[in-house]
Amino acid sequence: MSETYELTVETRTQHGKGHSRRLRRLENKVPAIIYGGEKDPAMVILDHNVLSNALENEAFYSHILTLNVDGKKEKVVLKDLHRHPSKPKILHADFMRINPKTKITMHVPLHFLNAEISPGVKTQGGQVSHLMTEVEIRCLPKDLPEYVEVDLSKMSIGDSVLLSELKLPKGVEITALLQSEEHDQPVVSLHKPTIIAEEPTATPAPKPEEGSSAEEQSEV
């Protein structure tokens, strides 16, 4: 976790949908909430462009963030983000306070490595199917990884990698595996390429002989 992210936010004194719409339209601000811990939820606003630029980095979603709230710093994680369904606009953000001694649950991305050198791809002509793109984990804030690597270098056709086979940093658990063995699902598989059969070309009907009608030809 080499990257650090610090965002400046302001306390929001007015609430309501109408006020939130004005903030977005007139001031290019994003309404947000900070919740959790032993404090009351705090309604805040932050600059849309600053947040948008930060979100372009994948690591932002799985990092401990610092919010500078009216001069006071709070450690948080991004828990939810609401975007406009058709426009490149962020409508709302949810940040959760963290306690260094309390475990948190987060989604982190999966990074698939070495597919091109695996026997299944290099010599067998197989195709890789990513069945998951992220995994939900549980750990202390200090152990939060940016991503989890999945090494495909030894995979052959017919092989798959299960959740239980992922190599996790110390102190990190996969929440699905804490429930039961039935939740041990594959995250990636390697299989033969799908061959799509070509549809047979229709044979054109014979043309009627010169001097006879199509109806006469059909009666022969």
N, C-alpha and C positions, 0 to 999 in steps of 0.2 A: 504494500500500500504506500507507494512512494509519492503519489499525487496528494495534494492537499487542496481543499475547496473551502473558501470562506465567502459568504454572501452577506451583503448588508440588507436588512429588512427594517421596515418601520411599523410601529404599532398602528393598528387600524381602529379608530374610535367609532366609526359609523358602520352599521351592518345592513344586511338586506340585499336582495337581488338587484334592486334598482341602483344602489350605490356601487355594487360590484360591476355592473354593466358600465357605469360611468368611468370607473377606474380603468377598465380595459379599453374603452373607446377613446376617452379624452386624454388619459395620462399614460397610456401604454404600461399599466401596472397589472400585476397578477395577485389576486387575493389568495391568501394562504392561511393555514392554521398550524400551530405548534401545540402538540398535546403529549400527554404521558408524564411519567415521573410523579413527583409529589406536588407539582404546581398545577394551577388551573390552566385550561386551554387558553392560548393567546392568539388573537386574530391579528394578522400582519399583512403587509403588502411588500412586494419586491419588483424590481425592474424586469419587464418582460424580456428584453433583449439579453440582459445579463444571464437570466435563467435559461433562455433558449440556447445561448452559446455553451453554457455549462452542460446542458443535456446532450450536446453533440458528442461528448466523451462518454463512452460506455461505462467507464469506471465511476462516474458520478452516481450511478444508480446503486452501487454496492460499496460506497465509501461512508466513513464517518464524516459528516459535514459540520462546519462551524457557521452558525448564524449570528451575526452581529445585530442584536436587537436593541436599538436605541443606545448603543455603547456598551451593552452587556452581551457577552458571548455565551452561546448555548451549543452543546454538542447534540447533533440529531442525525437521523437517517431519513431519506426520502421513502415514504411508505405508499403514496398514491399520487397520481397525476391525472388531471382531467384535461383533455384536448378537445378542440372544436372538431366536429365530425368531418368537415369539408375544407376548413381553412387552417393554415399553419399558425394557429393561435393556441396558447396555453390558457385554460380557463381557471384552473385552481390547482393548488399543490398542498399536500398533507405531509408534515414533518413530525417525526416522533422523537421525543427526547430519549437519550440513552443514559443508563447507569453503568459505569465500568464494571460493576460486580454482578450485573443482571444479564442473563443470556437474551439475545434477540433472535427473531426469526426473519430471514431475508431470502429473496430470490437472487441468485447470482448466475451469470451466463456460463454456458459450457463452451470451451474452446477445443475444437477437434483438430488433432495434430497428426502428421505423418501418414495421411491416407494415401498419398501418391507413391509411397515406398512399401506399402503393405503388399503381401503376396496376392491377396484377393483382387487388388486393383492393378498392380504392376504386371503380373504374369498371368492372371486368370481372367482379366477383363471385366471384373465385377463392378458394381455400383454401390455407393454408400448412401444409406438412408438415415437422415438425422431424425430420430423419433422424438427427441426433446431438444430444446434450445437453451433451457435454463433449468436450475434445480433449486428447490427450497431447502435451506440449511438452517441450523441452529447453533449458535456459539456466543461466546463473550465478544463484546465490541472489539477488543484488541486482536481477536483472532479472525475477524471478518476478512475473507479473501475477495479479491477483485473478480476472480473467475475460478472455475475448476477445469483443469486440463483432462482431456480424454485422448489417450495415445492409441492410435489405430495401426501402428507399424507392424503388428504381428497377426493382423486379422486376415482370414481367408474367406472364401465364399461360404456362406452358411453360418458364419460367426456373428455374435452380437456381444455387446458390453452392457451388463446390468448395473443398476444403481449401486449394488453392493460391491461392485468391482472398481468403482471410482476411487482414485487415490486422493484422500482429503488431507488438508493441513491438520496439524495437531489441534485438538480441541473443537473440531468442526464435525457436526453430525447431520445426516440427511433426515429430515423430518418424516418422510414416508417410511423409512426403515425403522423408525421408532414405534410405528403402529403395529405392523405384522409382516411376516415374510411374503404375504400375498401382494404387498405393495412394492416388491422388488422387481421393477419393470425395466425392460431394455431401453437404453438411451440412444443407441445407434446399432445398425445392422449392416451387413455386407451381403449382397445377393447377386445372382446372375442378372444381366440386363434384360429388361422386358422386350420381347420381340413382337411387334405388331404385324399380324398377317395381313397381306394386301388383299383387298377385295377382288374377286374375279371380275375380269372385264367382260361386260355383256357382249355377246355375239350379235352383230346386227342382223336383222331379218333379211332374207334374200329378196332382191328386187324382182318385181314381176317381169316375165319375159315380154319383149316388145310385141305389142299387138294384143296382149291379154290384160285384163283388169286384175287388181289385187284380189277381188272377190273370187274370180275364176281360179286363180292360183291356189287359194285356200281350199277349194273344193276338190283339187286333184289328189 
